[in-house]
Each structure stands twice: as structure tokens, then as C-alpha cells.
Amino acid sequence: MKRKNLAVILSIALVLIMAGLAGADSPKYVFFFLGDGMSNSQIQVTEAYLTTLNGGSAMKAEDLLRSENRLNMSKMPVQGMQTTYDSFALMTDSASAATAFACGIKTMSGTVNMDNTKTHSYKSVAQLAHEKGRKVGIVTSVSLDHATPAAYYASVPTRDYMNNIASQMAVSGFEFFGGGGLVSPNGPKTSGDTSNNVGNMLIANGYTGRWARDTIMALKTEPVSKVICVNPWLQDASAMPYAIDRPATNVSLAEMTEVAIANLYKLNNNGKGFFLMVEGGKVDWACHANDAMATIGDMLDFDKAVGAAMTFYVTHPEETLIIVTGDHETGGMTVGHATTGYKAYYEQLLNQKNSFTYFAQNQWAAHKAAYSAGYDWTPSDNLAKNAAMIQLMLDAFGLDWSKLNAYQKEKLEDAYDKSMSGFNKNNADANQLLYGSYEPIIVTITHILNERASIGWTSYSHTGVPVPVFAMGVGEEQFSGFYDNTDTAKRIAIALGIQQELPVEK
């Protein structure tokens, strides 16, 4: 049979299958979990860490396969794989990836829910579901006006129009928003952005704000329609802190998901169910910075959020669909490193206490303030002679200077000089490769710590590898196989009972 004829037959078969699924009963409760920056490597590294944390060995299959060492998502009965590239980039950004998931179209990086000419805007599956009477919730660990959550309620030519995005959030009518705050609520973030007072818009459109842990958690038993829940402490760029840094006064991503589920379920007075999108947004940020422990902490919190949906599924098995995926991989994380060969030493990670961000804002800021005055970068042993910095690396990261090899010490010396004075013996190209845009000493510490555990990094940006998809519940079979990320939106639309063919222009 010729390939062309085979392709036609397969296309017809797919249309018939999709038509049949569209005619079937739609699940009442649809969950879409998006791990920003998450691919197979982030999942495997997290499971290897769990195995070690629970007393097992990351080099023994019988330990890695134990149920307590597996993530909720990887236990789901259906697995698939999807491509991630956008219209003009093999390495997509989160805006174009979210547009693919939300609207079913390819677009250019930086664009939210518009085509690559930036002249046509499209409705998201969340907006289409809301029009049909479903309640809608959006939860994220980053700011609520960030690219991924924005794709479910807004259309803008650039993700930097964050006041515009937040303004569209205010008129969305969605019942629940939770997680981080807003980056530019009182004016434009950049030239061309709107200059609205988003707080006033939210109040005018009937939204209530919750800003403290107790009042947010109270929504589990006393639901409120049209509510925005913002964590009391936002660490950076109006985002929730990394899970590794979270204070007890904050609400975790998993807890916020539980609140959203309870709130939306109790509001379901029309019987049409809900759609909930949950983003683990700071997995991506941690991978950009090549910080494996910050990544793992947020992966675990994200997976606990998935677990909250799975708990809901137990009591609503005939009415629920849960989908979990990533939008792209970030950092080029690899399971293995040139210096460790076929071995893994995840116990090396167990003593890191905080994320790179927390360390930069606190311990490192204090150290630099104490020692940077009159710093001379030319000696080759500045770090080795600074007992306070040697102790700080041990206390904050569990990195023991006495156990490092000569090359690792040399890299730390160069990075320390660069961070303390802005100068070191490397040329500009070498420094760009070694540090990217991150604080040289901090990213070098995490690099060496991760390498010793047997984790490598190739980038400070996104990579183009395909990402896994997991599903369970009514219509789970739609998400098996290998397909494009735009097909994910189309399959979610079918699950939501949306009759229009995607993309749907506004």
C-alpha cells in the first residue's frame, strides 16, 4: 500500500474515532496539570531522589519501582508523548506552548492565544467550557498573569503585556484563581501595555480576594464564587516561593489545588461540572537556574497536587478525567554525568536547605556585604582562604570543600571572584557558558553538587525534546500515542464536550 493512501486511511480513521468520542458522555470534572519545564528527566530525577530519601538506592531497580518512590503521575494507566515545537522554534517558550494546549494552534514564541501573524485571537478550551456552563479554576505557583495561566483567559501579542493580561482575567468570569499574585496590577509592564487598575476591575466584576492561609483554606468548607487566592509571601516576580523555601504561613500548590477542587465542586449547582488547570510553574524557573533540589521540591509539590485530583477521582470515578503533562523541557537536565559514569549518588542532594533564589537573597547577600569591600580577584585562592564561605557552602548545600577535586575547586574559585568583584581569569565566552545570567558562585555550587549526584545540565533555556503525557479517567484512552501538542487541546475539548472544531476564533 502506498504511503499516501495509508495516510488518508489513517486520517479518516482518526476522524471517525474522534467523532465517536465526541458523541460519548463527557466527564463532568476535567483536570489539566501542566508541569512547566517538566519532561522525562525531571520525573526520573525526582523519583531517584525519593528513592534515596526513603532509604533505598537510586541504582537498584527494586527500590526505584517501589510504590512509595514513584510519582502519582507515573502511576497513571495511560501514557503518551507529545512534541513541543512552535511555529518558528524547535525550542518553544511557555506562551506558544500554552497557546497550543489552550487553543489548538501553533504560534510564535511570546504570543498568547493569537496566531503567528498576531492578527487573529482565539478562545481557550477553558473559555469554551465556561460558555457551556462549566465552572473554571486556574491555579499556578507563579504569577496569575504569567504566560501559561494567561492562555486560558487572555489573548495578547506579547506575554509582556501583563497589565492587559490581568485586565482580561478580571473580566473572565472564571470562578477560582489561586497561587501567585500579579506583576503589573496598577499600570503597564512595558510599552504598548494597558494602564488599568486591575484591583478596581476585579472588585467591579464581583471578585473577592483572599490573602492569608486561614482564609484561603476556609474555602474548602465555605466556597465563594469568583475568588482570587494569593499567597501571603511571594518570593520573586509575584510568584509563590519554591517549595523548598515555603514557610508554614503559606499555602502549597497541592493545598491550593485541594481548595480549588472543594470550592469548584461545592459551586457546581448547575450540575455541569468544572475544568481546573494547575501549573507547576517554578519547576521551569528552577531548571533555568540548573538547581536540581529546587526543581525536585517543586516537582514533589506539583505531584501532590496531582494526587489531590486522584483522591477526588476515587469518589467520582465515572465522572472524572485527569491529564498531566509538561509544556517543554528546561535546562537540558540529564540523568547522569561525565564524572559519575553509570553510578548515581543522590544522597549528595539531601543536605541542600534552600533554593538558589533564597540563598541569593539571604545568606549570599549577607556574605557579599561582609567581604566584598576592597576585594582583589587576582589571587588564585580567595575562596579557599575564606573560612566563612567554606562553611556557608557546607551549611546551605552540604557541599564539603575538602572532598572536592582540584578542577571543582578551580571552578568555584573563578566563580567566587566573578561574583565578588565582577572579574575573573575567564574570557566573556567562557563565563557565559559557565554561568549564563545567574550569580556565578551560586550556579557553580549547584552545578558541582548536581554533578556529584549524577545530574547534568546543558542549557539555561528550554530544550526541544518531546514530553510525556499521563491520563486516567473517562476518555483516558485519547491521550495515548505520540502526537503534537495542539492535539492535546483538541482532545481536551472533546473531553469537555465542546462541539466546535479548534481553533475557535474570538
C-alpha positions in Angstrom: 0.0 0.0 0.0 1.4 3.4 -0.9 2.2 5.8 1.9 -0.2 8.4 0.6 -3.1 6.0 0.6 -2.2 4.8 4.1 -2.1 8.3 5.4 -5.5 9.0 4.0 -6.9 5.9 5.6 -5.4 6.7 9.0 -6.7 10.3 8.8 -10.2 9.0 8.1 -10.0 6.5 11.0 -8.8 9.3 13.4 -11.8 11.5 12.4 -14.2 8.6 13.0 -12.6 7.8 16.3 -12.8 11.5 17.4 -16.4 11.8 16.2 -17.3 8.7 18.3 -15.6 10.1 21.3 -17.3 13.5 20.9 -20.7 11.7 20.9 -19.9 9.8 24.1 -20.7 11.0 27.6 -18.2 13.8 28.6 -16.6 13.6 32.1 -18.1 16.1 34.4 -14.8 17.0 36.1 -11.7 17.6 33.9 -8.3 18.4 35.4 -5.3 19.5 33.3 -2.0 19.6 35.2 0.9 21.3 33.4 4.5 21.0 34.8 6.2 23.9 33.2 9.7 22.8 32.1 8.9 19.2 33.0 10.0 16.2 30.9 11.1 12.7 31.5 14.4 13.7 33.1 12.7 15.8 35.8 10.4 12.9 36.6 13.2 10.3 36.8 15.4 12.6 38.9 12.6 13.2 41.3 11.8 9.5 41.7 15.5 8.7 42.2 15.7 11.4 44.9 12.5 10.0 46.5 14.1 6.5 46.5 17.2 7.8 48.2 15.2 9.9 50.7 13.1 6.8 51.6 16.2 4.8 52.4 16.6 2.9 49.1 19.2 3.1 46.3 18.9 5.0 43.1 20.9 2.3 41.5 18.6 -0.6 42.4 15.5 -1.3 40.2 13.6 -3.0 43.0 13.9 0.2 45.1 13.1 2.6 42.2 10.0 0.6 41.4 8.6 0.6 44.9 5.2 2.4 45.0 6.3 5.0 47.6 9.2 6.0 45.4 7.0 6.6 42.3 5.2 9.8 41.5 1.4 9.9 41.3 1.6 10.9 37.6 3.8 7.9 36.6 1.3 5.5 38.2 -1.5 6.6 35.8 -2.8 3.9 33.5 -2.4 5.7 30.2 0.8 7.3 28.9 1.6 9.2 25.7 4.2 11.5 24.3 3.9 14.9 22.5 6.0 17.3 20.5 6.7 20.8 21.9 7.9 23.0 19.0 6.1 26.1 17.9 5.6 27.9 14.6 9.2 29.1 14.3 11.2 27.4 17.1 12.2 23.9 17.9 12.6 25.1 21.5 9.2 26.7 22.3 8.6 29.2 25.0 5.7 28.9 27.5 3.4 31.3 25.8 3.3 29.5 22.5 3.2 26.1 24.3 0.3 27.2 26.4 -1.5 28.5 23.3 -1.1 25.1 21.7 -2.6 23.4 24.8 -5.4 26.0 25.3 -6.4 26.8 21.7 -5.0 24.0 19.5 -2.8 26.2 17.3 0.8 26.8 16.7 2.1 30.3 17.2 5.4 32.2 17.7 7.2 32.3 21.0 6.0 35.1 23.3 2.5 35.2 21.8 -0.6 34.2 23.8 -3.7 32.8 22.1 -3.1 34.7 18.8 -1.8 33.3 15.5 1.8 33.9 14.4 0.7 37.0 12.4 -0.7 38.4 15.7 -3.9 39.5 13.9 -6.3 36.7 15.0 -7.3 35.8 18.6 -8.7 32.5 19.7 -10.8 31.1 22.6 -9.2 28.7 25.0 -10.8 25.4 26.0 -11.4 26.9 29.4 -13.4 29.8 27.9 -15.4 27.5 25.6 -16.1 25.2 28.6 -17.2 28.2 30.7 -19.6 29.3 27.9 -21.2 25.9 28.2 -21.8 26.4 31.9 -18.8 24.6 33.5 -17.1 26.3 36.4 -13.4 27.1 35.8 -10.4 27.3 38.1 -6.8 28.4 37.4 -4.0 27.6 39.8 -0.3 28.3 39.4 2.8 28.6 41.5 3.9 31.6 39.5 2.0 34.9 39.0 -1.6 34.6 37.7 -0.7 36.9 34.8 2.2 34.7 33.6 2.2 33.1 30.2 0.7 29.7 31.0 -2.3 30.7 33.1 -2.9 33.7 30.7 -3.5 31.3 27.8 -6.7 30.1 29.5 -8.4 33.5 29.7 -6.4 36.1 27.6 -5.2 36.9 24.1 -2.2 39.3 23.7 0.5 39.7 21.0 3.2 39.5 23.7 3.3 37.9 27.1 4.9 41.1 28.5 1.6 42.9 28.3 0.9 41.7 31.8 -1.5 44.5 32.8 -3.5 43.7 29.7 -3.5 40.0 30.6 -4.6 40.7 34.2 -7.3 43.0 32.9 -8.7 40.2 30.8 -8.5 37.9 33.9 -10.7 40.4 35.7 -13.5 40.1 33.1 -13.1 36.4 32.5 -15.8 35.4 35.0 -13.9 32.3 36.0 -14.8 31.1 39.5 -11.4 30.4 41.0 -7.9 31.8 40.7 -5.1 30.8 43.1 -1.4 30.8 43.6 0.9 33.8 43.0 -0.1 37.5 42.6 0.0 39.9 39.7 3.1 41.5 38.2 1.7 44.8 36.9 -1.7 45.4 38.5 -1.6 49.2 38.5 -0.1 50.1 35.2 1.8 48.9 32.1 4.7 46.5 32.4 6.1 47.5 29.1 5.4 49.9 26.2 2.2 49.1 24.5 0.6 47.5 27.6 -2.6 48.8 29.1 -2.7 51.0 32.2 -5.7 49.7 34.1 -6.2 49.4 37.8 -6.8 45.7 37.9 -7.7 45.7 41.6 -10.7 48.0 40.9 -11.6 45.9 37.8 -11.7 42.8 39.9 -13.9 44.3 42.5 -16.2 45.8 39.8 -16.6 42.3 38.3 -17.5 40.7 41.6 -14.2 39.1 42.7 -13.3 38.6 46.3 -9.6 38.4 47.3 -8.1 36.0 49.9 -4.6 36.8 51.1 -4.0 34.7 54.2 -3.6 30.9 54.7 -6.6 30.6 57.1 -9.0 32.5 54.9 -7.8 30.6 51.8 -8.1 27.2 53.4 -11.6 28.1 54.7 -12.9 28.0 51.1 -12.8 24.2 51.4 -15.9 24.3 53.5 -17.3 27.8 52.8 -17.0 28.2 49.0 -17.0 31.6 47.3 -17.7 32.2 43.6 -15.3 34.4 41.8 -12.5 34.4 44.2 -8.7 35.1 43.9 -6.4 33.5 46.4 -2.9 35.0 46.6 -0.3 33.5 49.0 0.8 35.8 51.8 4.6 35.6 50.9 5.6 36.0 47.2 9.3 35.3 46.8 10.2 36.7 43.3 8.3 38.2 40.4 5.0 37.9 42.3 5.4 34.1 42.4 5.0 31.6 45.2 8.2 30.6 46.9 9.9 27.4 45.8 8.5 24.5 47.8 11.9 24.1 49.5 11.6 27.6 50.9 7.9 27.7 51.8 7.0 29.0 55.2 4.2 27.4 57.2 2.1 30.5 56.8 1.9 29.9 53.0 -0.4 27.6 51.1 1.4 24.9 49.0 0.5 24.3 45.4 -1.1 21.0 46.4 -3.1 22.7 49.2 -4.3 25.4 46.7 -5.4 22.6 44.4 -7.4 21.0 47.2 -9.0 24.3 47.9 -9.8 24.9 44.2 -11.4 21.4 43.9 -13.5 21.8 47.0 -14.6 25.3 46.1 -15.5 24.4 42.5 -17.2 21.2 43.5 -19.5 22.9 46.0 -20.3 25.7 43.5 -21.4 23.1 40.9 -25.1 23.9 41.4 -25.9 23.5 37.7 -24.6 20.0 37.5 -22.3 20.8 34.6 -19.0 20.2 36.4 -15.8 22.1 36.2 -12.5 22.4 34.4 -9.4 23.0 36.5 -5.9 23.9 35.1 -3.0 23.6 37.6 0.5 24.8 36.6 3.7 23.9 38.5 5.4 27.0 37.1 8.5 27.2 39.2 9.8 23.8 38.1 10.8 25.7 35.0 12.4 28.6 36.9 14.5 26.1 39.0 15.6 24.3 35.8 16.6 27.6 34.1 18.9 28.1 37.1 20.2 24.5 37.0 19.2 23.9 40.6 18.2 20.2 40.9 16.9 20.4 44.5 14.7 23.4 43.9 13.4 21.5 40.9 12.7 18.4 42.9 10.9 20.3 45.6 8.5 21.8 43.2 8.1 18.6 41.3 7.0 16.9 44.5 4.6 19.7 45.3 3.2 19.6 41.8 2.8 15.8 42.0 1.0 16.1 45.4 -1.4 18.5 43.5 -2.0 15.7 41.0 -2.6 13.4 44.0 -5.4 15.7 45.2 -7.2 15.2 41.9 -6.6 11.5 42.1 -8.2 11.5 45.6 -11.2 13.3 44.1 -11.3 10.7 41.3 -11.7 7.9 43.9 -15.2 9.2 44.8 -16.1 10.3 41.2 -14.5 7.6 39.0 -17.3 7.7 36.4 -17.2 11.4 36.0 -13.6 12.5 36.2 -10.6 12.8 33.7 -7.1 13.8 34.8 -4.4 14.8 32.3 -0.8 15.6 33.3 2.0 16.8 31.0 4.8 19.3 30.6 4.9 22.2 28.1 8.7 21.7 27.3 11.9 20.6 29.0 14.0 23.3 30.6 17.8 23.3 31.3 18.7 20.2 29.4 18.6 18.1 32.6 20.1 14.7 32.1 20.1 11.6 34.3 23.8 11.0 34.5 27.1 12.9 34.2 30.5 12.5 32.6 32.2 12.4 36.0 30.0 9.7 37.5 29.6 7.3 34.6 27.0 4.7 35.4 26.7 5.5 39.1 24.2 7.7 41.0 24.8 9.4 44.3 21.5 11.2 45.2 22.5 11.3 48.8 24.6 14.3 47.8 21.4 16.3 47.5 19.9 15.6 50.9 21.6 18.5 52.7 20.6 21.4 50.5 18.4 23.6 52.6 17.1 26.3 50.3 16.7 27.2 46.6 19.3 29.3 44.7 16.9 32.3 45.0 16.5 32.1 48.8 20.3 31.7 49.2 21.0 34.7 46.9 18.5 36.9 48.8 19.7 35.9 52.2 22.9 34.0 53.0 24.8 35.1 49.9 23.7 38.8 50.2 24.9 38.9 53.8 28.3 37.2 52.9 29.0 39.5 50.0 28.1 42.6 52.0 30.6 41.5 54.7 33.5 40.6 52.4 33.3 42.5 49.1 34.8 45.8 50.1 38.3 46.1 48.6 38.1 42.6 47.1 41.2 41.7 45.0 40.2 39.0 42.4 43.8 38.2 41.3 44.9 35.7 43.9 44.0 32.1 43.0 42.9 31.0 46.4 40.4 33.7 47.6 37.7 31.2 48.4 40.0 28.6 49.9 41.2 31.2 52.4 37.7 32.4 53.4 36.6 30.0 56.1 33.2 31.7 56.3 32.4 30.9 52.6 33.7 27.3 53.0 31.4 26.8 56.0 28.5 28.5 54.2 28.7 26.1 51.3 28.6 23.2 53.7 25.8 24.6 55.8 23.5 25.7 52.9 24.2 23.0 50.3 26.1 20.2 52.1 29.0 20.8 49.7 32.2 19.8 51.5 35.2 21.7 50.2 37.6 19.1 51.5 36.0 16.4 49.3 36.2 18.3 46.0 38.7 17.6 43.3 41.1 20.3 42.0 39.1 21.1 39.0 35.9 21.6 41.0 37.8 23.9 43.4 39.2 25.9 40.5 35.7 26.4 39.1 34.4 27.6 42.4 37.4 30.0 42.9 36.7 31.6 39.5 33.0 31.9 40.2 33.6 33.4 43.6 35.9 36.0 42.1 33.3 36.9 39.5 30.5 37.2 42.0 32.5 39.2 44.5 34.2 41.6 42.1 32.7 41.2 38.6 36.1 39.9 37.3 37.9 36.6 37.0 40.5 35.0 34.7 38.0 33.6 32.2 37.1 35.4 29.0 33.5 36.5 28.4 32.5 33.5 26.3 33.7 31.1 29.0 31.7 33.0 31.7 28.6 33.0 29.5 28.8 29.2 29.2 29.6 28.6 32.8 27.1 31.0 34.4 24.5 32.2 31.9 22.7 35.1 33.5 22.9 33.6 37.0 25.0 34.5 40.0 28.3 32.8 39.2 29.1 31.3 42.6 25.6 30.0 43.2 25.1 28.4 39.8 28.6 26.8 40.1 27.7 25.4 43.6 24.5 23.8 42.2 26.3 22.5 39.1 29.0 20.8 41.2 26.5 19.5 43.7 24.3 18.1 41.0 27.2 16.6 39.1 28.4 14.8 42.2 24.9 13.3 42.4 25.0 12.3 38.7 22.8 15.0 37.3 23.9 17.1 34.3 22.6 20.3 32.6 23.2 21.5 29.0 21.3 24.8 28.9 19.9 27.8 30.8 17.0 27.8 28.4 14.3 25.5 27.1 15.2 22.4 25.0 13.2 20.8 22.2 12.7 17.2 23.5 9.2 15.7 23.4 7.4 15.4 26.8 5.3 12.7 28.4 1.6 12.8 28.9 -0.3 10.8 31.6 -4.0 10.3 31.9 -6.6 8.5 33.9 -10.4 8.5 34.0 -13.2 8.9 31.5 -11.7 9.2 28.0 -8.2 8.5 29.2 -7.5 6.4 26.0 -7.5 9.6 23.9 -4.1 10.6 25.4 -2.1 7.5 24.5 0.3 7.5 21.5 2.6 10.1 20.0 1.1 13.4 18.8 1.5 17.1 18.6 0.9 19.5 21.5 -2.0 21.1 19.6 -3.7 17.7 19.6 -3.8 17.8 23.4 -6.1 20.8 23.2 -8.3 19.1 20.7 -8.6 16.0 22.9 -9.3 18.1 26.0 -12.0 19.9 24.0 -13.6 16.6 23.2 -13.5 15.6 26.8 -15.2 18.9 27.8 -18.0 18.2 25.3 -17.1 21.2 23.1 -18.7 20.8 19.7 -16.7 23.5 17.9 -13.6 22.4 16.0 -10.5 24.0 17.3 -9.2 26.7 16.9 -12.2 28.8 17.6 -11.7 32.5 16.7 -12.9 35.2 19.1 
